[in-house]
Amino acid sequence: MEIKKFRNHYGLELIAAPHAGISLGDLVWDSLLGAPEFSHPGMPNTISTAFLDAGLIDEEEFTSFHKEFSSIAYIKAHFPERTVDIRSEVLGELKHPTLGSIEGNFKLDHISKFTFGELLVKEMDDMTRVKIDQYLELMKEKKWAEYDGKIRRVYMITELYVGSIKLVVEKSLSGKFDAALEQGGLSVTSKSEGSKSVEYAFSHEEVPFAMRIEEVKSFNG
């Protein structure tokens, strides 16, 4: 499923290049045509960095923001489907670290099926939303130029989604795939063999594959 179709179907953004460092409160430059961008020259990468740069919080409060975001646990997500399927022909666009470890030794178009299951979500809690909203109002009042020039048109991550990975390859290719796993240093949580295909499962390792983003100028705590 392409990034635009994923957005239209789930109301979320597919993270094209996911990594474990992505956090709630990160700022995102949205793209209507492609994948959102996580950095922009001369701009803050997180909402707390924007507040720090504007002189609204100090280093201690900045650290407190990060501790709050990291302490929020993943809980069961209520998706319309039990799994999220990614079409095999667009796996090359999804730069997931699991795929990256395989890609050099196994052609991704040989993967018959790729899904995210056992879906979990990490959500920004109400108290944090209220605090961010208060600082945004203060920034508008005291530091309008910085607010308008740096973050007003930017988006902020308010939800992150992870899921265990399951992929299927034809049985005739499973030997090559096993070798690719070994070369990539990957371990599987389970392996199920059928008459014509083999299914491999991997843990999510807290690497988010999707996110909900909200525009800063319309953010409401």
C-alpha positions as CSV (number, residue, x, y, z in Angstrom):
1,M,0.0,0.0,0.0
2,E,1.5,3.3,-1.1
3,I,2.0,6.1,1.4
4,K,-0.9,8.2,0.0
5,K,-3.3,5.2,0.0
6,F,-2.2,4.3,3.6
7,R,-3.0,7.9,4.7
8,N,-6.4,7.8,3.0
9,H,-7.3,4.4,4.4
10,Y,-6.1,4.7,8.0
11,G,-5.9,8.5,8.6
12,L,-2.3,7.9,9.6
13,E,1.1,8.4,8.1
14,L,3.2,5.4,7.0
15,I,6.8,6.0,8.2
16,A,8.9,5.3,5.1
17,A,12.2,5.2,7.0
18,P,11.4,4.1,10.5
19,H,13.9,3.9,13.4
20,A,13.7,3.4,17.1
21,G,14.6,7.1,17.8
22,I,11.3,8.5,16.5
23,S,9.4,10.0,19.4
24,L,6.1,11.6,20.4
25,G,6.6,15.4,20.1
26,D,8.9,15.2,17.1
27,L,8.2,17.8,14.4
28,V,7.4,16.7,10.9
29,W,7.3,18.5,7.6
30,D,4.3,16.9,5.8
31,S,4.3,16.2,2.1
32,L,1.1,15.8,0.2
33,L,2.8,13.8,-2.5
34,G,5.3,11.6,-0.6
35,A,6.7,10.7,2.8
36,P,6.8,13.3,5.6
37,E,10.2,14.7,6.4
38,F,11.7,14.5,9.9
39,S,14.2,17.4,9.6
40,H,14.4,20.8,7.9
41,P,17.5,23.0,7.7
42,G,17.6,25.6,10.5
43,M,14.4,24.3,12.1
44,P,13.8,22.5,15.5
45,N,13.2,18.8,15.3
46,T,11.0,18.5,18.4
47,I,8.4,20.7,20.0
48,S,10.4,20.9,23.2
49,T,13.4,22.1,21.2
50,A,11.2,24.9,19.8
51,F,10.2,25.9,23.3
52,L,13.9,25.8,24.5
53,D,15.1,27.8,21.5
54,A,12.4,30.4,22.2
55,G,13.5,30.7,25.8
56,L,10.2,29.4,27.2
57,I,11.7,26.5,29.0
58,D,15.2,25.7,30.4
59,E,17.4,22.6,30.0
60,E,15.8,20.9,33.0
61,E,12.3,21.3,31.6
62,F,13.5,20.3,28.2
63,T,14.8,17.0,29.7
64,S,11.5,16.6,31.5
65,F,9.6,16.7,28.2
66,H,11.7,13.8,26.8
67,K,11.3,11.8,30.0
68,E,7.5,12.2,29.8
69,F,7.4,11.0,26.1
70,S,9.7,8.1,26.7
71,S,7.8,6.9,29.8
72,I,4.5,6.5,27.9
73,A,4.0,2.8,27.2
74,Y,2.6,1.1,24.1
75,I,-0.9,-0.3,24.5
76,K,-3.2,-2.3,22.3
77,A,-4.2,-0.4,19.2
78,H,-7.8,-0.5,17.9
79,F,-7.3,-0.7,14.1
80,P,-10.1,-1.4,11.7
81,E,-8.2,-4.5,10.7
82,R,-6.2,-7.0,12.8
83,T,-3.2,-6.6,10.5
84,V,-1.8,-3.9,8.2
85,D,-0.8,-5.3,4.8
86,I,2.0,-3.7,2.8
87,R,2.0,-4.6,-0.9
88,S,5.2,-6.5,-1.8
89,E,5.9,-4.4,-4.9
90,V,6.3,-1.2,-2.8
91,L,8.5,-2.8,0.0
92,G,11.5,-1.0,-1.6
93,E,9.9,2.3,-0.6
94,L,9.6,1.1,3.0
95,K,13.0,1.5,4.5
96,H,12.3,-0.5,7.6
97,P,15.5,-1.8,9.4
98,T,14.3,-5.4,9.2
99,L,14.0,-5.1,5.4
100,G,17.3,-3.2,5.2
101,S,19.1,-6.1,6.9
102,I,17.7,-8.5,4.3
103,E,17.7,-6.4,1.2
104,G,21.4,-6.8,0.3
105,N,21.2,-10.6,0.3
106,F,17.6,-11.2,-0.8
107,K,15.4,-9.5,-3.5
108,L,12.4,-7.9,-1.7
109,D,10.1,-8.6,-4.7
110,H,10.5,-12.3,-3.8
111,I,8.5,-11.6,-0.6
112,S,5.0,-12.8,-1.3
113,K,3.3,-11.1,1.7
114,F,4.4,-8.5,4.3
115,T,2.2,-7.6,7.3
116,F,2.3,-5.7,10.6
117,G,0.3,-7.5,13.3
118,E,-0.3,-7.4,17.1
119,L,-0.7,-3.7,16.7
120,L,0.2,-1.3,19.6
121,V,0.0,2.4,20.0
122,K,1.7,5.0,22.1
123,E,-0.4,8.2,22.5
124,M,0.4,11.6,23.9
125,D,-1.6,11.9,27.2
126,D,-4.0,14.7,28.0
127,M,-1.8,16.4,30.6
128,T,1.1,16.6,28.1
129,R,-1.2,17.9,25.5
130,V,-2.5,20.6,27.8
131,K,1.1,21.6,28.8
132,I,2.2,21.8,25.1
133,D,-0.9,23.9,24.3
134,Q,-0.1,26.4,27.1
135,Y,3.4,26.8,25.8
136,L,2.2,27.3,22.3
137,E,-0.2,30.0,23.4
138,L,2.7,31.6,25.3
139,M,4.9,31.4,22.3
140,K,2.3,33.1,20.1
141,E,2.0,35.9,22.6
142,K,5.7,36.4,23.5
143,K,7.7,35.0,20.5
144,W,5.4,35.3,17.5
145,A,8.1,35.7,14.9
146,E,9.7,32.4,16.0
147,Y,6.4,30.7,16.2
148,D,5.3,31.9,12.8
149,G,8.6,31.3,11.1
150,K,9.5,28.0,12.5
151,I,6.7,25.8,13.8
152,R,3.2,27.2,12.9
153,R,3.0,25.3,9.6
154,V,4.7,22.2,10.9
155,Y,3.1,19.0,12.1
156,M,3.8,17.2,15.5
157,I,3.7,13.4,16.2
158,T,1.0,12.7,18.7
159,E,0.6,8.9,18.2
160,L,3.1,6.1,17.2
161,Y,2.2,2.6,16.1
162,V,4.3,-0.6,16.2
163,G,3.6,-4.1,15.2
164,S,5.2,-7.5,14.9
165,I,6.3,-8.3,11.3
166,K,5.2,-11.3,9.4
167,L,6.4,-12.1,5.9
168,V,5.9,-15.0,3.5
169,V,8.3,-16.4,0.9
170,E,7.9,-19.3,-1.4
171,K,9.3,-22.5,0.0
172,S,11.7,-22.9,-2.8
173,L,13.3,-19.6,-1.7
174,S,13.3,-20.2,2.0
175,G,16.9,-21.5,2.0
176,K,18.1,-18.3,0.4
177,F,16.0,-16.3,2.8
178,D,17.4,-18.2,5.8
179,A,20.9,-17.4,4.6
180,A,20.0,-13.7,4.2
181,L,18.7,-13.6,7.8
182,E,21.9,-15.1,9.1
183,Q,24.0,-12.6,7.0
184,G,21.9,-9.7,8.3
185,G,22.1,-10.9,11.9
186,L,18.3,-11.2,12.2
187,S,16.5,-13.6,14.5
188,V,12.9,-14.7,14.1
189,T,10.3,-15.2,16.8
190,S,8.6,-18.0,14.8
191,K,8.8,-19.8,11.5
192,S,5.9,-21.8,10.1
193,E,6.3,-24.0,7.0
194,G,3.4,-24.8,4.7
195,S,3.3,-27.0,1.6
196,K,4.3,-24.2,-0.7
197,S,5.4,-21.3,1.4
198,V,7.1,-20.3,4.7
199,E,6.0,-17.6,7.1
200,Y,8.6,-15.7,9.3
201,A,7.7,-13.6,12.3
202,F,9.8,-10.8,13.8
203,S,9.3,-8.7,16.9
204,H,8.7,-5.0,16.5
205,E,11.7,-3.9,18.6
206,E,9.7,-0.7,19.3
207,V,10.4,0.6,15.8
208,P,7.2,2.5,14.8
209,F,5.9,2.0,11.3
210,A,3.1,4.6,11.4
211,M,2.2,7.8,13.2
212,R,-0.5,10.3,13.7
213,I,0.5,13.9,13.1
214,E,-1.3,17.1,14.0
215,E,-0.7,20.5,12.6
216,V,0.8,22.8,15.2
217,K,-1.3,25.8,14.3
218,S,-4.5,23.9,15.0
219,F,-3.2,21.8,17.9
220,N,-5.6,21.7,20.8
221,G,-4.7,20.3,24.2
